[in-house]
Amino acid sequence: MSTNPQAPKKSDPSMRPTSISVLIVAGLTATAVGWLLLSFSYSTLPELPWSPVIVLVVLAIAEGLLAQNTSARIQRKPGTPPVDPLAVARFVALAKASALVGSISAGFSIGLLAWLAMEPTQAANDDLPTAVAGVISALALIGAALWLERACRIPDRPDRRNEDHPDHRIRP
């Protein structure tokens, strides 16, 4: 091992959990963008569409079901097949990306909602339910994504430490 302080450090290839601070910063930035976009162009925009809300809800449900299934398979509950490690890596990547998309969507929807709540027009009142549903569906996606990420963690298994498996050997 080199004692040179200038030597490059080896990188840790493990994946880190999603940082809540990154999600908050992304959400706050998207809130400002949503507010500014609406304040400059609301009169020229059509009615807010429901399609993003539907997509976010479908993604949240799918990831919630995937989290439940993956958790059971990783914990090796009776009647569940073993999980493919490559699939788990893909699920983690999906969860991290979905949490960020959910954060940006929630922030954008909050910006829209705040602007619409202060606008005294009937068109703004008509768009309020879509903005509220956007916030709720985006928060549901964030929750499902973080649950999926958590479900992909390898649990501590104290009952297997003494087995003759290379990863579970007791070292002197």
BAZA-317934 format. One record per atom (N, C-alpha, C): atom name; residue number from 1; chain; x, y, z. Coordinates in nm, 3 decimals, padded with zeros to 5 digits. Layout:
<rs>
CA	NUM	A	X	Y	Z
...
</rs>
This chain:
<rs>
N	1	A	00.084	-00.117	00.000
CA	1	A	00.000	00.000	00.000
C	1	A	00.089	00.123	00.000
N	2	A	00.054	00.219	-00.077
CA	2	A	00.132	00.341	-00.091
C	2	A	00.104	00.435	00.025
N	3	A	00.212	00.495	00.076
CA	3	A	00.195	00.594	00.183
C	3	A	00.197	00.734	00.128
N	4	A	00.202	00.748	-00.002
CA	4	A	00.204	00.878	-00.067
C	4	A	00.067	00.945	-00.053
N	5	A	00.061	01.064	00.012
CA	5	A	-00.069	01.131	00.027
C	5	A	-00.124	01.182	-00.105
N	6	A	-00.040	01.192	-00.207
CA	6	A	-00.083	01.240	-00.338
C	6	A	-00.142	01.128	-00.424
N	7	A	-00.128	01.005	-00.379
CA	7	A	-00.177	00.891	-00.457
C	7	A	-00.329	00.899	-00.469
N	8	A	-00.381	00.864	-00.586
CA	8	A	-00.526	00.870	-00.604
C	8	A	-00.596	00.767	-00.516
N	9	A	-00.708	00.806	-00.461
CA	9	A	-00.786	00.716	-00.377
C	9	A	-00.868	00.624	-00.466
N	10	A	-00.884	00.502	-00.420
CA	10	A	-00.966	00.408	-00.493
C	10	A	-01.112	00.447	-00.473
N	11	A	-01.188	00.439	-00.579
CA	11	A	-01.329	00.474	-00.568
C	11	A	-01.408	00.355	-00.515
N	12	A	-01.513	00.386	-00.444
CA	12	A	-01.601	00.285	-00.390
C	12	A	-01.713	00.263	-00.492
N	13	A	-01.719	00.145	-00.553
CA	13	A	-01.818	00.123	-00.660
C	13	A	-01.960	00.102	-00.611
N	14	A	-01.981	00.099	-00.479
CA	14	A	-02.115	00.073	-00.430
C	14	A	-02.207	00.194	-00.453
N	15	A	-02.334	00.164	-00.467
CA	15	A	-02.433	00.268	-00.491
C	15	A	-02.482	00.322	-00.357
N	16	A	-02.496	00.450	-00.348
CA	16	A	-02.542	00.515	-00.226
C	16	A	-02.694	00.534	-00.230
N	17	A	-02.757	00.538	-00.113
CA	17	A	-02.901	00.567	-00.110
C	17	A	-02.930	00.707	-00.165
N	18	A	-03.050	00.725	-00.215
CA	18	A	-03.090	00.854	-00.269
C	18	A	-03.081	00.959	-00.160
N	19	A	-03.021	01.070	-00.194
CA	19	A	-03.003	01.178	-00.099
C	19	A	-03.131	01.263	-00.095
N	20	A	-03.186	01.275	00.024
CA	20	A	-03.307	01.354	00.041
C	20	A	-03.279	01.501	00.008
N	21	A	-03.159	01.548	00.038
CA	21	A	-03.126	01.688	00.009
C	21	A	-03.127	01.714	-00.142
N	22	A	-03.083	01.618	-00.222
CA	22	A	-03.087	01.633	-00.368
C	22	A	-03.232	01.642	-00.415
N	23	A	-03.318	01.559	-00.358
CA	23	A	-03.459	01.563	-00.395
C	23	A	-03.523	01.698	-00.356
N	24	A	-03.486	01.750	-00.241
CA	24	A	-03.541	01.878	-00.197
C	24	A	-03.494	01.992	-00.287
N	25	A	-03.366	01.994	-00.320
CA	25	A	-03.313	02.099	-00.408
C	25	A	-03.378	02.091	-00.546
N	26	A	-03.392	01.971	-00.600
CA	26	A	-03.456	01.954	-00.730
C	26	A	-03.601	02.001	-00.725
N	27	A	-03.670	01.966	-00.617
CA	27	A	-03.809	02.008	-00.601
C	27	A	-03.824	02.159	-00.587
N	28	A	-03.737	02.221	-00.510
CA	28	A	-03.744	02.367	-00.494
C	28	A	-03.712	02.439	-00.625
N	29	A	-03.615	02.388	-00.698
CA	29	A	-03.582	02.447	-00.828
C	29	A	-03.701	02.435	-00.924
N	30	A	-03.763	02.319	-00.927
CA	30	A	-03.879	02.298	-01.013
C	30	A	-03.997	02.384	-00.969
N	31	A	-04.010	02.410	-00.839
CA	31	A	-04.116	02.499	-00.790
C	31	A	-04.098	02.638	-00.848
N	32	A	-03.976	02.687	-00.844
CA	32	A	-03.949	02.821	-00.899
C	32	A	-03.974	02.824	-01.049
N	33	A	-03.934	02.720	-01.120
CA	33	A	-03.957	02.715	-01.265
C	33	A	-04.106	02.711	-01.295
N	34	A	-04.181	02.630	-01.222
CA	34	A	-04.325	02.622	-01.243
C	34	A	-04.394	02.756	-01.219
N	35	A	-04.356	02.821	-01.111
CA	35	A	-04.412	02.952	-01.079
C	35	A	-04.381	03.053	-01.190
N	36	A	-04.255	03.060	-01.230
CA	36	A	-04.215	03.156	-01.333
C	36	A	-04.280	03.125	-01.468
N	37	A	-04.286	03.000	-01.505
CA	37	A	-04.347	02.963	-01.632
C	37	A	-04.493	03.006	-01.637
N	38	A	-04.565	02.980	-01.530
CA	38	A	-04.706	03.017	-01.528
C	38	A	-04.726	03.167	-01.520
N	39	A	-04.642	03.235	-01.445
CA	39	A	-04.661	03.380	-01.431
C	39	A	-04.636	03.454	-01.562
N	40	A	-04.553	03.398	-01.649
CA	40	A	-04.524	03.466	-01.775
C	40	A	-04.614	03.420	-01.891
N	41	A	-04.671	03.301	-01.881
CA	41	A	-04.740	03.249	-01.998
C	41	A	-04.876	03.187	-01.972
N	42	A	-04.936	03.208	-01.857
CA	42	A	-05.061	03.139	-01.825
C	42	A	-05.173	03.174	-01.923
N	43	A	-05.180	03.298	-01.963
CA	43	A	-05.290	03.340	-02.050
C	43	A	-05.282	03.274	-02.188
N	44	A	-05.165	03.226	-02.226
CA	44	A	-05.151	03.164	-02.359
C	44	A	-05.157	03.011	-02.354
N	45	A	-05.163	02.954	-02.235
CA	45	A	-05.162	02.808	-02.220
C	45	A	-05.303	02.752	-02.223
N	46	A	-05.319	02.629	-02.276
CA	46	A	-05.449	02.562	-02.266
C	46	A	-05.470	02.510	-02.124
N	47	A	-05.584	02.451	-02.100
CA	47	A	-05.615	02.391	-01.970
C	47	A	-05.507	02.288	-01.935
N	48	A	-05.472	02.279	-01.806
CA	48	A	-05.371	02.182	-01.763
C	48	A	-05.418	02.040	-01.793
N	49	A	-05.334	01.958	-01.854
CA	49	A	-05.374	01.821	-01.889
C	49	A	-05.366	01.726	-01.769
N	50	A	-05.447	01.623	-01.774
CA	50	A	-05.447	01.521	-01.669
C	50	A	-05.350	01.408	-01.701
N	51	A	-05.298	01.401	-01.820
CA	51	A	-05.212	01.288	-01.858
C	51	A	-05.086	01.274	-01.771
N	52	A	-05.018	01.383	-01.731
CA	52	A	-04.902	01.362	-01.642
C	52	A	-04.941	01.302	-01.508
N	53	A	-05.057	01.339	-01.458
CA	53	A	-05.105	01.285	-01.330
C	53	A	-05.127	01.134	-01.344
N	54	A	-05.190	01.094	-01.454
CA	54	A	-05.217	00.952	-01.476
C	54	A	-05.087	00.873	-01.488
N	55	A	-04.990	00.928	-01.559
CA	55	A	-04.861	00.860	-01.574
C	55	A	-04.792	00.845	-01.439
N	56	A	-04.793	00.949	-01.359
CA	56	A	-04.728	00.942	-01.228
C	56	A	-04.798	00.841	-01.136
N	57	A	-04.929	00.835	-01.141
CA	57	A	-05.003	00.739	-01.060
C	57	A	-04.971	00.596	-01.104
N	58	A	-04.969	00.572	-01.233
CA	58	A	-04.938	00.437	-01.284
C	58	A	-04.796	00.397	-01.244
N	59	A	-04.701	00.489	-01.256
CA	59	A	-04.563	00.459	-01.214
C	59	A	-04.555	00.431	-01.065
N	60	A	-04.626	00.510	-00.985
CA	60	A	-04.624	00.490	-00.839
C	60	A	-04.681	00.353	-00.803
N	61	A	-04.791	00.315	-00.865
CA	61	A	-04.851	00.184	-00.838
C	61	A	-04.757	00.071	-00.882
N	62	A	-04.700	00.084	-01.001
CA	62	A	-04.610	-00.019	-01.051
C	62	A	-04.487	-00.034	-00.961
N	63	A	-04.430	00.076	-00.919
CA	63	A	-04.311	00.068	-00.834
C	63	A	-04.346	00.020	-00.693
N	64	A	-04.463	00.052	-00.645
CA	64	A	-04.506	00.000	-00.516
C	64	A	-04.522	-00.151	-00.519
N	65	A	-04.584	-00.202	-00.625
CA	65	A	-04.598	-00.347	-00.640
C	65	A	-04.462	-00.415	-00.658
N	66	A	-04.375	-00.351	-00.735
CA	66	A	-04.241	-00.405	-00.755
C	66	A	-04.163	-00.406	-00.624
N	67	A	-04.180	-00.303	-00.543
CA	67	A	-04.112	-00.297	-00.413
C	67	A	-04.160	-00.410	-00.322
N	68	A	-04.290	-00.432	-00.318
CA	68	A	-04.345	-00.537	-00.234
C	68	A	-04.294	-00.673	-00.279
N	69	A	-04.295	-00.699	-00.409
CA	69	A	-04.249	-00.826	-00.464
C	69	A	-04.100	-00.846	-00.441
N	70	A	-04.022	-00.741	-00.468
CA	70	A	-03.876	-00.751	-00.453
C	70	A	-03.837	-00.773	-00.308
N	71	A	-03.904	-00.703	-00.217
CA	71	A	-03.874	-00.720	-00.075
C	71	A	-03.898	-00.864	-00.031
N	72	A	-04.010	-00.919	-00.072
CA	72	A	-04.041	-01.058	-00.035
C	72	A	-03.939	-01.155	-00.094
N	73	A	-03.896	-01.129	-00.216
CA	73	A	-03.800	-01.219	-00.280
C	73	A	-03.661	-01.207	-00.219
N	74	A	-03.620	-01.085	-00.184
CA	74	A	-03.488	-01.068	-00.123
C	74	A	-03.485	-01.128	00.018
N	75	A	-03.597	-01.116	00.090
CA	75	A	-03.604	-01.173	00.224
C	75	A	-03.632	-01.323	00.221
N	76	A	-03.647	-01.377	00.100
CA	76	A	-03.668	-01.521	00.077
C	76	A	-03.788	-01.574	00.155
N	77	A	-03.898	-01.502	00.143
CA	77	A	-04.020	-01.547	00.208
C	77	A	-04.069	-01.673	00.137
N	78	A	-04.136	-01.763	00.209
CA	78	A	-04.183	-01.888	00.149
C	78	A	-04.271	-01.862	00.027
N	79	A	-04.248	-01.940	-00.078
CA	79	A	-04.328	-01.930	-00.199
C	79	A	-04.279	-01.827	-00.299
N	80	A	-04.170	-01.760	-00.268
CA	80	A	-04.118	-01.661	-00.362
C	80	A	-03.989	-01.713	-00.424
N	81	A	-03.973	-01.694	-00.553
CA	81	A	-03.850	-01.738	-00.619
C	81	A	-03.734	-01.645	-00.583
N	82	A	-03.612	-01.693	-00.595
CA	82	A	-03.498	-01.605	-00.570
C	82	A	-03.495	-01.491	-00.672
N	83	A	-03.433	-01.383	-00.633
CA	83	A	-03.429	-01.264	-00.718
C	83	A	-03.296	-01.259	-00.793
N	84	A	-03.300	-01.214	-00.916
CA	84	A	-03.181	-01.199	-00.999
C	84	A	-03.107	-01.073	-00.955
N	85	A	-02.979	-01.083	-00.918
CA	85	A	-02.905	-00.965	-00.873
C	85	A	-02.900	-00.852	-00.976
N	86	A	-02.892	-00.886	-01.105
CA	86	A	-02.891	-00.784	-01.208
C	86	A	-03.024	-00.710	-01.214
N	87	A	-03.132	-00.783	-01.192
CA	87	A	-03.265	-00.719	-01.189
C	87	A	-03.274	-00.622	-01.072
N	88	A	-03.218	-00.659	-00.958
CA	88	A	-03.220	-00.571	-00.842
C	88	A	-03.142	-00.443	-00.870
N	89	A	-03.029	-00.455	-00.938
CA	89	A	-02.951	-00.336	-00.975
C	89	A	-03.033	-00.245	-01.066
N	90	A	-03.107	-00.305	-01.157
CA	90	A	-03.192	-00.225	-01.246
C	90	A	-03.306	-00.160	-01.168
N	91	A	-03.362	-00.232	-01.071
CA	91	A	-03.469	-00.174	-00.990
C	91	A	-03.418	-00.055	-00.910
N	92	A	-03.296	-00.065	-00.858
CA	92	A	-03.239	00.048	-00.783
C	92	A	-03.221	00.168	-00.874
N	93	A	-03.171	00.146	-00.994
CA	93	A	-03.154	00.256	-01.090
C	93	A	-03.290	00.318	-01.123
N	94	A	-03.390	00.236	-01.144
CA	94	A	-03.525	00.285	-01.169
C	94	A	-03.576	00.366	-01.051
N	95	A	-03.554	00.317	-00.931
CA	95	A	-03.602	00.385	-00.811
C	95	A	-03.535	00.521	-00.794
N	96	A	-03.405	00.526	-00.815
CA	96	A	-03.333	00.653	-00.799
C	96	A	-03.381	00.755	-00.903
N	97	A	-03.399	00.711	-01.027
CA	97	A	-03.446	00.801	-01.132
C	97	A	-03.590	00.846	-01.105
N	98	A	-03.673	00.754	-01.061
CA	98	A	-03.813	00.786	-01.034
C	98	A	-03.827	00.883	-00.917
N	99	A	-03.744	00.867	-00.815
CA	99	A	-03.749	00.960	-00.702
C	99	A	-03.715	01.101	-00.748
N	100	A	-03.617	01.113	-00.836
CA	100	A	-03.580	01.245	-00.887
C	100	A	-03.691	01.302	-00.976
N	101	A	-03.747	01.220	-01.064
CA	101	A	-03.857	01.265	-01.149
C	101	A	-03.977	01.306	-01.063
N	102	A	-04.007	01.228	-00.961
CA	102	A	-04.117	01.262	-00.871
C	102	A	-04.092	01.392	-00.797
N	103	A	-03.969	01.414	-00.756
CA	103	A	-03.934	01.538	-00.686
C	103	A	-03.950	01.660	-00.778
N	104	A	-03.902	01.647	-00.899
CA	104	A	-03.914	01.756	-00.996
C	104	A	-04.062	01.780	-01.029
N	105	A	-04.138	01.673	-01.048
CA	105	A	-04.280	01.686	-01.078
C	105	A	-04.356	01.748	-00.962
N	106	A	-04.325	01.705	-00.840
CA	106	A	-04.392	01.762	-00.723
C	106	A	-04.359	01.910	-00.709
N	107	A	-04.233	01.944	-00.726
CA	107	A	-04.195	02.085	-00.717
C	107	A	-04.263	02.170	-00.822
N	108	A	-04.265	02.122	-00.945
CA	108	A	-04.329	02.195	-01.053
C	108	A	-04.478	02.213	-01.024
N	109	A	-04.541	02.105	-00.979
CA	109	A	-04.685	02.111	-00.948
C	109	A	-04.713	02.204	-00.830
N	110	A	-04.625	02.208	-00.733
CA	110	A	-04.641	02.299	-00.619
C	110	A	-04.630	02.443	-00.668
N	111	A	-04.536	02.470	-00.759
CA	111	A	-04.524	02.604	-00.816
C	111	A	-04.650	02.643	-00.891
N	112	A	-04.703	02.550	-00.970
CA	112	A	-04.829	02.577	-01.041
C	112	A	-04.942	02.600	-00.942
N	113	A	-04.951	02.515	-00.842
CA	113	A	-05.058	02.524	-00.744
C	113	A	-05.053	02.657	-00.669
N	114	A	-04.935	02.698	-00.629
CA	114	A	-04.922	02.825	-00.556
C	114	A	-04.965	02.942	-00.643
N	115	A	-04.922	02.940	-00.769
CA	115	A	-04.959	03.050	-00.858
C	115	A	-05.109	03.050	-00.886
N	116	A	-05.164	02.932	-00.913
CA	116	A	-05.307	02.921	-00.943
C	116	A	-05.394	02.961	-00.824
N	117	A	-05.349	02.929	-00.704
CA	117	A	-05.427	02.962	-00.583
C	117	A	-05.438	03.112	-00.563
N	118	A	-05.340	03.186	-00.611
CA	118	A	-05.343	03.332	-00.595
C	118	A	-05.403	03.405	-00.715
N	119	A	-05.432	03.333	-00.822
CA	119	A	-05.488	03.394	-00.942
C	119	A	-05.641	03.397	-00.929
N	120	A	-05.703	03.514	-00.945
CA	120	A	-05.848	03.524	-00.920
C	120	A	-05.938	03.485	-01.038
N	121	A	-05.885	03.425	-01.142
CA	121	A	-05.967	03.395	-01.261
C	121	A	-06.035	03.259	-01.249
N	122	A	-06.142	03.241	-01.326
CA	122	A	-06.213	03.113	-01.329
C	122	A	-06.127	03.004	-01.392
N	123	A	-06.047	03.040	-01.492
CA	123	A	-05.959	02.942	-01.556
C	123	A	-05.859	02.885	-01.456
N	124	A	-05.806	02.971	-01.370
CA	124	A	-05.713	02.925	-01.266
C	124	A	-05.784	02.832	-01.168
N	125	A	-05.907	02.866	-01.130
CA	125	A	-05.983	02.780	-01.039
C	125	A	-06.012	02.644	-01.103
N	126	A	-06.033	02.643	-01.234
CA	126	A	-06.059	02.518	-01.305
C	126	A	-05.935	02.429	-01.311
N	127	A	-05.817	02.490	-01.309
CA	127	A	-05.691	02.414	-01.315
C	127	A	-05.641	02.368	-01.178
N	128	A	-05.700	02.418	-01.071
CA	128	A	-05.654	02.381	-00.937
C	128	A	-05.661	02.230	-00.909
N	129	A	-05.770	02.161	-00.943
CA	129	A	-05.773	02.016	-00.914
C	129	A	-05.661	01.939	-00.985
N	130	A	-05.627	01.979	-01.106
CA	130	A	-05.519	01.911	-01.179
C	130	A	-05.386	01.934	-01.108
N	131	A	-05.363	02.056	-01.060
CA	131	A	-05.238	02.086	-00.990
C	131	A	-05.229	02.011	-00.858
N	132	A	-05.340	02.004	-00.785
CA	132	A	-05.341	01.929	-00.657
C	132	A	-05.314	01.781	-00.684
N	133	A	-05.381	01.726	-00.785
CA	133	A	-05.359	01.585	-00.819
C	133	A	-05.214	01.562	-00.865
N	134	A	-05.155	01.660	-00.931
CA	134	A	-05.015	01.649	-00.971
C	134	A	-04.922	01.639	-00.852
N	135	A	-04.948	01.720	-00.750
CA	135	A	-04.866	01.716	-00.629
C	135	A	-04.881	01.580	-00.560
N	136	A	-05.005	01.537	-00.544
CA	136	A	-05.030	01.410	-00.474
C	136	A	-04.969	01.292	-00.549
N	137	A	-04.987	01.288	-00.680
CA	137	A	-04.934	01.175	-00.757
C	137	A	-04.781	01.176	-00.758
N	138	A	-04.720	01.294	-00.763
CA	138	A	-04.574	01.302	-00.760
C	138	A	-04.519	01.258	-00.624
N	139	A	-04.587	01.297	-00.516
CA	139	A	-04.545	01.253	-00.383
C	139	A	-04.560	01.101	-00.368
N	140	A	-04.667	01.047	-00.429
CA	140	A	-04.685	00.901	-00.427
C	140	A	-04.570	00.832	-00.501
N	141	A	-04.527	00.889	-00.613
CA	141	A	-04.416	00.831	-00.688
C	141	A	-04.287	00.837	-00.607
N	142	A	-04.263	00.949	-00.540
CA	142	A	-04.143	00.959	-00.456
C	142	A	-04.145	00.850	-00.348
N	143	A	-04.260	00.836	-00.281
CA	143	A	-04.272	00.734	-00.177
C	143	A	-04.250	00.594	-00.230
N	144	A	-04.311	00.562	-00.343
CA	144	A	-04.295	00.429	-00.401
C	144	A	-04.151	00.405	-00.445
N	145	A	-04.087	00.508	-00.501
CA	145	A	-03.949	00.493	-00.547
C	145	A	-03.854	00.471	-00.429
N	146	A	-03.873	00.546	-00.322
CA	146	A	-03.787	00.527	-00.205
C	146	A	-03.813	00.392	-00.140
N	147	A	-03.937	00.346	-00.143
CA	147	A	-03.970	00.213	-00.090
C	147	A	-03.902	00.105	-00.175
N	148	A	-03.907	00.120	-00.308
CA	148	A	-03.841	00.023	-00.396
C	148	A	-03.691	00.022	-00.372
N	149	A	-03.633	00.139	-00.358
CA	149	A	-03.488	00.144	-00.330
C	149	A	-03.457	00.073	-00.200
N	150	A	-03.538	00.097	-00.099
CA	150	A	-03.516	00.032	00.031
C	150	A	-03.538	-00.120	00.022
N	151	A	-03.634	-00.161	-00.058
CA	151	A	-03.663	-00.304	-00.074
C	151	A	-03.548	-00.379	-00.140
N	152	A	-03.465	-00.307	-00.214
CA	152	A	-03.354	-00.370	-00.286
C	152	A	-03.230	-00.389	-00.199
N	153	A	-03.233	-00.343	-00.076
CA	153	A	-03.119	-00.361	00.013
C	153	A	-03.111	-00.505	00.061
N	154	A	-02.989	-00.551	00.076
CA	154	A	-02.968	-00.685	00.127
C	154	A	-02.981	-00.680	00.278
N	155	A	-03.074	-00.758	00.334
CA	155	A	-03.095	-00.752	00.479
C	155	A	-02.982	-00.820	00.555
N	156	A	-02.962	-00.777	00.678
CA	156	A	-02.868	-00.845	00.766
C	156	A	-02.931	-00.978	00.805
N	157	A	-02.853	-01.082	00.798
CA	157	A	-02.905	-01.215	00.830
C	157	A	-02.817	-01.278	00.936
N	158	A	-02.842	-01.246	01.062
CA	158	A	-02.757	-01.302	01.168
C	158	A	-02.765	-01.454	01.179
N	159	A	-02.874	-01.513	01.132
CA	159	A	-02.889	-01.657	01.139
C	159	A	-02.797	-01.730	01.042
N	160	A	-02.737	-01.658	00.947
CA	160	A	-02.652	-01.723	00.846
C	160	A	-02.504	-01.693	00.866
N	161	A	-02.467	-01.626	00.971
CA	161	A	-02.327	-01.587	00.988
C	161	A	-02.233	-01.704	01.008
N	162	A	-02.280	-01.811	01.065
CA	162	A	-02.192	-01.924	01.093
C	162	A	-02.193	-02.028	00.983
N	163	A	-02.266	-02.005	00.877
CA	163	A	-02.268	-02.100	00.768
C	163	A	-02.133	-02.101	00.698
N	164	A	-02.107	-02.207	00.625
CA	164	A	-01.980	-02.219	00.556
C	164	A	-01.988	-02.152	00.419
N	165	A	-02.027	-02.029	00.420
CA	165	A	-02.036	-01.949	00.298
C	165	A	-01.927	-01.843	00.305
N	166	A	-01.854	-01.816	00.196
CA	166	A	-01.741	-01.722	00.203
C	166	A	-01.780	-01.585	00.255
N	167	A	-01.902	-01.540	00.229
CA	167	A	-01.943	-01.408	00.275
C	167	A	-01.983	-01.408	00.422
N	168	A	-01.998	-01.524	00.481
CA	168	A	-02.049	-01.531	00.618
C	168	A	-01.952	-01.597	00.714
N	169	A	-01.830	-01.620	00.672
CA	169	A	-01.733	-01.681	00.761
C	169	A	-01.693	-01.583	00.871
N	170	A	-01.673	-01.637	00.987
CA	170	A	-01.623	-01.554	01.098
C	170	A	-01.473	-01.549	01.085
N	171	A	-01.422	-01.430	01.082
CA	171	A	-01.278	-01.413	01.065
C	171	A	-01.213	-01.390	01.200
N	172	A	-01.091	-01.442	01.217
CA	172	A	-01.021	-01.424	01.346
C	172	A	-00.984	-01.282	01.370
</rs>
